[in-house]
Amino acid sequence: MAPTIKDVAKLAGVAVSTASYALNNVNKVSPATMKKVQEAARELNYLKNGFASDLKRTKTNTIALILSDLSGPFYSELIKGVQEVTMTNGYDLIACSSVGGAQSTAVKFLKEKRVDGAIILAHNITDDIILESAREGFPIVVLDRKIENEFVYQVEVDNIHGGYLATEYLINKGHREIAFVSGPFNSYDNEMRYIGYMDALKEHNITYQSKWKVFGDFTRESGYRATKMLIAQRELPQAIFYANDEMALGGLQAFKENKISVPDDISIIGYDDIQLSEYVTPSLTTIRQPKYEAGALAVHVVFQVLSKEKVEKSFKLSTELIERNSVKY
Protein backbone atom coordinates (compact mmCIF):
# COMPACT_ATOMS: atom_id res chain seq x y z
CA MET A 1 0.00 0.00 0.00
CA ALA A 2 1.37 3.39 -0.99
CA PRO A 3 2.37 5.75 1.82
CA THR A 4 0.00 8.62 2.59
CA ILE A 5 0.56 12.12 3.84
CA LYS A 6 -0.52 10.86 7.29
CA ASP A 7 2.41 8.44 7.22
CA VAL A 8 4.77 11.28 6.35
CA ALA A 9 3.37 13.47 9.14
CA LYS A 10 3.71 10.65 11.68
CA LEU A 11 7.32 9.91 10.75
CA ALA A 12 8.23 13.60 10.85
CA GLY A 13 6.38 14.11 14.14
CA VAL A 14 4.15 16.93 12.86
CA ALA A 15 0.48 17.54 12.15
CA VAL A 16 -0.96 16.50 8.79
CA SER A 17 -1.64 20.15 7.91
CA THR A 18 2.00 21.03 8.66
CA ALA A 19 3.19 18.16 6.47
CA SER A 20 0.94 19.41 3.65
CA TYR A 21 2.34 22.93 3.92
CA ALA A 22 5.91 21.63 3.89
CA LEU A 23 5.38 19.34 0.90
CA ASN A 24 3.83 22.21 -1.05
CA ASN A 25 6.57 24.69 -0.06
CA VAL A 26 4.09 27.02 1.65
CA ASN A 27 5.88 29.56 3.82
CA LYS A 28 3.89 28.73 6.93
CA VAL A 29 6.46 26.34 8.36
CA SER A 30 10.05 26.87 9.40
CA PRO A 31 12.91 25.74 7.13
CA ALA A 32 13.87 23.12 9.74
CA THR A 33 10.35 21.64 9.79
CA MET A 34 10.12 21.71 6.00
CA LYS A 35 13.41 19.83 5.76
CA LYS A 36 12.29 17.25 8.33
CA VAL A 37 9.01 16.59 6.47
CA GLN A 38 10.72 16.37 3.08
CA GLU A 39 13.27 13.91 4.47
CA ALA A 40 10.42 11.77 5.83
CA ALA A 41 8.69 11.87 2.43
CA ARG A 42 11.90 10.74 0.72
CA GLU A 43 12.39 7.94 3.22
CA LEU A 44 8.86 6.66 2.60
CA ASN A 45 9.08 7.28 -1.16
CA TYR A 46 5.90 9.34 -0.85
CA LEU A 47 4.45 10.82 -4.06
CA LYS A 48 1.84 13.56 -3.87
CA ASN A 49 -1.71 13.47 -5.24
CA GLY A 50 -1.92 9.70 -5.43
CA PHE A 51 0.70 9.31 -8.15
CA ALA A 52 2.30 6.46 -6.22
CA SER A 53 -0.84 4.35 -6.45
CA ASP A 54 -0.57 3.76 -10.19
CA LEU A 55 2.86 4.33 -11.69
CA LYS A 56 1.85 2.64 -14.92
CA ARG A 57 -0.98 5.10 -15.45
CA THR A 58 1.36 8.06 -15.00
CA LYS A 59 3.75 7.15 -17.83
CA THR A 60 3.63 10.27 -19.97
CA ASN A 61 6.13 9.65 -22.82
CA THR A 62 7.34 13.16 -22.05
CA ILE A 63 10.70 14.54 -20.93
CA ALA A 64 11.07 17.90 -19.19
CA LEU A 65 13.92 20.30 -19.96
CA ILE A 66 14.17 22.91 -17.19
CA LEU A 67 16.24 26.01 -17.93
CA SER A 68 16.94 29.26 -16.09
CA ASP A 69 15.74 31.16 -19.14
CA LEU A 70 14.13 30.00 -22.37
CA SER A 71 15.41 33.01 -24.30
CA GLY A 72 18.93 33.75 -25.48
CA PRO A 73 21.16 32.22 -28.13
CA PHE A 74 22.98 29.83 -25.80
CA TYR A 75 19.91 27.71 -25.12
CA SER A 76 18.78 27.20 -28.73
CA GLU A 77 21.49 24.65 -29.60
CA LEU A 78 21.03 22.85 -26.28
CA ILE A 79 17.26 22.59 -26.84
CA LYS A 80 17.85 21.36 -30.39
CA GLY A 81 20.08 18.52 -29.13
CA VAL A 82 17.51 17.45 -26.53
CA GLN A 83 14.59 17.77 -28.93
CA GLU A 84 16.06 15.67 -31.74
CA VAL A 85 16.94 12.72 -29.48
CA THR A 86 13.59 12.96 -27.70
CA MET A 87 11.62 12.87 -30.96
CA THR A 88 13.73 10.00 -32.31
CA ASN A 89 12.66 7.96 -29.28
CA GLY A 90 8.98 8.76 -29.80
CA TYR A 91 8.72 11.07 -26.79
CA ASP A 92 7.46 14.64 -26.39
CA LEU A 93 9.56 17.43 -24.91
CA ILE A 94 8.39 20.10 -22.49
CA ALA A 95 10.83 22.98 -22.09
CA CYS A 96 10.03 25.19 -19.13
CA SER A 97 11.59 28.07 -17.26
CA SER A 98 12.60 27.85 -13.61
CA VAL A 99 11.49 31.44 -12.96
CA GLY A 100 9.79 31.35 -9.57
CA GLY A 101 12.14 28.77 -8.11
CA ALA A 102 10.38 26.45 -5.67
CA GLN A 103 6.98 27.87 -6.67
CA SER A 104 7.50 27.39 -10.42
CA THR A 105 5.59 25.05 -12.71
CA ALA A 106 8.92 23.35 -13.40
CA VAL A 107 9.13 22.20 -9.79
CA LYS A 108 5.59 20.81 -9.96
CA PHE A 109 6.62 18.70 -12.96
CA LEU A 110 9.45 17.31 -10.86
CA LYS A 111 7.74 16.71 -7.54
CA GLU A 112 4.49 15.35 -8.94
CA LYS A 113 6.11 13.17 -11.61
CA ARG A 114 4.19 14.75 -14.47
CA VAL A 115 6.97 13.69 -16.85
CA ASP A 116 9.07 10.52 -17.14
CA GLY A 117 12.44 12.19 -16.61
CA ALA A 118 14.04 15.61 -16.47
CA ILE A 119 17.12 17.52 -17.60
CA ILE A 120 17.99 20.56 -15.49
CA LEU A 121 20.18 23.58 -16.22
CA ALA A 122 18.84 26.08 -13.71
CA HIS A 123 20.78 27.33 -10.70
CA ASN A 124 17.60 28.41 -8.85
CA ILE A 125 16.30 24.83 -8.74
CA THR A 126 17.98 23.85 -5.48
CA ASP A 127 19.82 20.63 -4.75
CA ASP A 128 17.17 19.79 -2.13
CA ILE A 129 14.37 20.00 -4.71
CA ILE A 130 16.29 17.74 -7.09
CA LEU A 131 17.11 15.22 -4.37
CA GLU A 132 13.50 15.19 -3.23
CA SER A 133 12.27 14.58 -6.79
CA ALA A 134 14.73 12.01 -8.15
CA ARG A 135 13.79 8.40 -7.54
CA GLU A 136 13.83 4.98 -9.14
CA GLY A 137 12.14 5.10 -12.54
CA PHE A 138 12.34 8.91 -12.59
CA PRO A 139 15.88 9.89 -13.66
CA ILE A 140 17.15 13.45 -13.49
CA VAL A 141 20.19 14.65 -15.44
CA VAL A 142 21.82 17.87 -14.25
CA LEU A 143 23.98 19.97 -16.54
CA ASP A 144 27.10 21.74 -15.19
CA ARG A 145 26.37 20.79 -11.61
CA LYS A 146 27.47 18.15 -9.10
CA ILE A 147 24.91 16.24 -7.02
CA GLU A 148 25.60 12.87 -5.44
CA ASN A 149 22.48 10.70 -5.61
CA GLU A 150 21.63 7.25 -6.93
CA PHE A 151 19.06 8.61 -9.37
CA VAL A 152 20.80 11.83 -10.45
CA TYR A 153 23.21 11.86 -13.42
CA GLN A 154 25.63 14.57 -14.48
CA VAL A 155 26.69 15.97 -17.84
CA GLU A 156 29.39 18.56 -17.32
CA VAL A 157 31.49 20.71 -19.62
CA ASP A 158 35.13 21.00 -18.58
CA ASN A 159 34.77 24.66 -17.67
CA ILE A 160 37.96 24.78 -15.61
CA HIS A 161 39.96 23.85 -18.69
CA GLY A 162 37.88 26.27 -20.78
CA GLY A 163 38.63 29.14 -18.40
CA TYR A 164 42.28 28.18 -18.41
CA LEU A 165 42.37 28.06 -22.22
CA ALA A 166 40.87 31.53 -22.52
CA THR A 167 43.22 33.11 -20.01
CA GLU A 168 46.36 31.35 -21.27
CA TYR A 169 45.56 32.45 -24.82
CA LEU A 170 45.48 36.09 -23.70
CA ILE A 171 48.72 35.62 -21.76
CA ASN A 172 50.42 34.06 -24.77
CA LYS A 173 49.45 37.13 -26.79
CA GLY A 174 51.45 39.26 -24.36
CA HIS A 175 48.72 40.39 -21.96
CA ARG A 176 49.37 40.36 -18.22
CA GLU A 177 46.61 42.66 -16.96
CA ILE A 178 43.54 40.50 -17.58
CA ALA A 179 40.14 41.30 -16.14
CA PHE A 180 37.42 38.71 -15.51
CA VAL A 181 33.79 39.70 -16.06
CA SER A 182 31.93 37.11 -14.02
CA GLY A 183 28.53 35.52 -14.34
CA PRO A 184 26.20 35.03 -11.32
CA PHE A 185 27.92 34.19 -8.03
CA ASN A 186 25.72 31.08 -7.60
CA SER A 187 26.47 29.65 -11.05
CA TYR A 188 28.56 26.48 -10.89
CA ASP A 189 29.88 26.79 -14.45
CA ASN A 190 30.88 30.41 -13.81
CA GLU A 191 32.80 29.32 -10.71
CA MET A 192 34.64 26.66 -12.71
CA ARG A 193 35.62 29.18 -15.43
CA TYR A 194 36.93 31.51 -12.74
CA ILE A 195 39.03 28.70 -11.26
CA GLY A 196 40.52 28.12 -14.72
CA TYR A 197 41.26 31.85 -15.01
CA MET A 198 43.02 31.89 -11.64
CA ASP A 199 44.98 28.71 -12.43
CA ALA A 200 46.36 30.27 -15.61
CA LEU A 201 47.38 33.46 -13.80
CA LYS A 202 49.19 31.46 -11.10
CA GLU A 203 50.95 29.19 -13.57
CA HIS A 204 52.33 32.23 -15.40
CA ASN A 205 53.25 34.07 -12.18
CA ILE A 206 50.75 36.88 -12.74
CA THR A 207 49.46 38.53 -9.57
CA TYR A 208 45.69 38.58 -9.24
CA GLN A 209 44.20 42.04 -8.78
CA SER A 210 40.71 42.29 -7.29
CA LYS A 211 39.97 45.46 -9.25
CA TRP A 212 39.98 43.35 -12.42
CA LYS A 213 37.04 41.19 -11.31
CA VAL A 214 33.60 42.61 -12.07
CA PHE A 215 30.28 40.80 -11.62
CA GLY A 216 27.61 40.35 -14.27
CA ASP A 217 24.77 37.86 -14.68
CA PHE A 218 25.38 36.31 -18.13
CA THR A 219 23.13 38.86 -19.88
CA ARG A 220 24.29 41.31 -22.54
CA GLU A 221 23.10 44.21 -20.40
CA SER A 222 25.23 43.12 -17.44
CA GLY A 223 28.29 42.81 -19.67
CA TYR A 224 27.64 46.34 -20.90
CA ARG A 225 27.34 47.67 -17.33
CA ALA A 226 30.42 45.80 -16.10
CA THR A 227 32.47 47.17 -18.99
CA LYS A 228 31.27 50.70 -18.31
CA MET A 229 32.47 50.26 -14.71
CA LEU A 230 35.92 49.19 -15.92
CA ILE A 231 36.05 52.15 -18.29
CA ALA A 232 35.05 54.50 -15.46
CA GLN A 233 38.13 53.41 -13.46
CA ARG A 234 40.21 55.24 -16.11
CA GLU A 235 42.74 52.45 -16.02
CA LEU A 236 41.73 49.68 -18.38
CA PRO A 237 43.37 46.26 -18.27
CA GLN A 238 45.12 44.98 -21.37
CA ALA A 239 42.49 42.29 -21.92
CA ILE A 240 39.14 41.03 -20.59
CA PHE A 241 37.87 37.48 -20.28
CA TYR A 242 34.06 37.54 -20.26
CA ALA A 243 32.50 34.44 -18.69
CA ASN A 244 30.08 34.17 -21.62
CA ASP A 245 29.62 35.60 -25.11
CA GLU A 246 26.45 37.52 -24.28
CA MET A 247 28.35 39.67 -21.78
CA ALA A 248 31.22 40.07 -24.25
CA LEU A 249 28.79 41.45 -26.84
CA GLY A 250 27.57 43.97 -24.26
CA GLY A 251 31.21 44.88 -23.66
CA LEU A 252 31.79 45.47 -27.36
CA GLN A 253 28.90 47.93 -27.38
CA ALA A 254 30.28 49.81 -24.36
CA PHE A 255 33.72 50.10 -25.96
CA LYS A 256 32.22 51.31 -29.23
CA GLU A 257 30.25 54.04 -27.45
CA ASN A 258 33.43 55.21 -25.70
CA LYS A 259 35.52 55.09 -28.90
CA ILE A 260 37.79 52.37 -27.48
CA SER A 261 39.01 50.08 -30.24
CA VAL A 262 38.84 46.29 -29.94
CA PRO A 263 41.43 44.80 -30.32
CA ASP A 264 43.79 47.77 -30.90
CA ASP A 265 43.18 49.33 -27.47
CA ILE A 266 41.99 46.26 -25.58
CA SER A 267 41.61 42.53 -26.32
CA ILE A 268 38.52 40.56 -25.32
CA ILE A 269 37.57 36.89 -25.30
CA GLY A 270 34.19 35.30 -24.62
CA TYR A 271 32.84 31.85 -23.78
CA ASP A 272 30.17 29.63 -25.44
CA ASP A 273 30.63 30.41 -29.16
CA ILE A 274 27.05 31.47 -29.81
CA GLN A 275 26.24 32.01 -33.49
CA LEU A 276 26.24 35.81 -33.26
CA SER A 277 29.84 35.89 -32.02
CA GLU A 278 31.08 35.12 -35.54
CA TYR A 279 29.16 37.99 -37.14
CA VAL A 280 29.82 40.97 -34.86
CA THR A 281 32.64 43.43 -35.60
CA PRO A 282 35.24 42.51 -34.65
CA SER A 283 34.32 38.82 -34.66
CA LEU A 284 34.65 37.40 -31.16
CA THR A 285 37.44 35.07 -30.10
CA THR A 286 35.79 32.62 -27.71
CA ILE A 287 35.73 29.21 -26.08
CA ARG A 288 33.37 26.79 -27.79
CA GLN A 289 31.46 24.41 -25.58
CA PRO A 290 29.43 21.55 -27.08
CA LYS A 291 25.90 22.81 -26.46
CA TYR A 292 24.08 20.50 -28.89
CA GLU A 293 26.14 17.49 -27.79
CA ALA A 294 25.48 18.18 -24.09
CA GLY A 295 21.73 18.27 -24.66
CA ALA A 296 21.73 15.15 -26.84
CA LEU A 297 23.87 13.22 -24.34
CA ALA A 298 21.73 14.26 -21.38
CA VAL A 299 18.48 12.99 -22.87
CA HIS A 300 20.21 9.85 -24.14
CA VAL A 301 21.17 9.11 -20.52
CA VAL A 302 17.52 9.55 -19.48
CA PHE A 303 16.39 6.99 -22.05
CA GLN A 304 19.10 4.53 -21.03
CA VAL A 305 17.93 4.71 -17.41
CA LEU A 306 14.27 4.37 -18.40
CA SER A 307 15.25 1.27 -20.40
CA LYS A 308 17.03 -0.10 -17.30
CA GLU A 309 20.38 -0.12 -19.09
CA LYS A 310 23.64 0.32 -17.24
CA VAL A 311 24.87 3.90 -17.56
CA GLU A 312 27.72 5.99 -16.18
CA LYS A 313 26.86 8.46 -13.44
CA SER A 314 28.78 11.41 -14.86
CA PHE A 315 30.21 12.67 -18.14
CA LYS A 316 32.61 15.51 -18.91
CA LEU A 317 32.74 17.19 -22.34
CA SER A 318 35.73 19.13 -23.67
CA THR A 319 35.99 22.75 -24.81
CA GLU A 320 37.79 24.33 -27.78
CA LEU A 321 39.44 27.70 -28.41
CA ILE A 322 38.01 29.56 -31.44
CA GLU A 323 40.36 32.26 -32.73
CA ARG A 324 38.77 35.27 -34.41
CA ASN A 325 39.55 39.00 -34.42
CA SER A 326 38.91 40.42 -30.92
CA VAL A 327 42.38 39.67 -29.49
CA LYS A 328 45.42 41.70 -30.53
CA TYR A 329 48.17 39.67 -32.16
Secondary structure, 3 states (H helix, E strand, C coil): CCCCHHHHHHHHCCCHHHHHHHHCCCCCCCHHHHHHHHHHHHHHCCCHHHHHHCCCCCCCCEEEEEECCCCCHHHHHHHHHHHHHHHHCCCEEEEEECCCHHHCHHHHHHHCCCCCEEEEECCCCCHHHHHHHCECCECEEEECCCCCCCCEEEEEECHHHHHHHHHHHHHHCCCCCEEEEECCCCCHHHHHHHHHHHHHHHHCCCCCCHHHEEECCCCHHHHHHHHHHHHHCCCCCCEEEECCHHHHHHHHHHHHHCCCCCCCCCEEECCECCHHHHCCCCCCCEEECCHHHHHHHHHHHHHHHHCCCCCCCEEEECCEEECCCCCCC
